[in-house]
């Protein structure tokens, strides 16, 4: 399931109400962001279906980006039970991402 966070309060509610959340922060001008987004969507559908996907536009929600110290795009944040577990920015390796979250994801959902 995917959603968009339109305020800091809404974003914090999404984190509190979901066990596992992947936050994808991007900008409209970022070409890498546009290429990476469908790859992450496909990956979550195929391997991590219980990971909730939340999109945040840094252009539209600078307060959220500032609160979580995100200064570049794309940035991927993964939260398990409301706690930040993983942060990757700029050059994001899908293979490293899979390696980094596979174990905690399996522990939480198996």
Order of alpha helices (4+ residues) and beta strands (2+ residues): beta-alpha-beta-alpha-beta-alpha-beta-beta-alpha
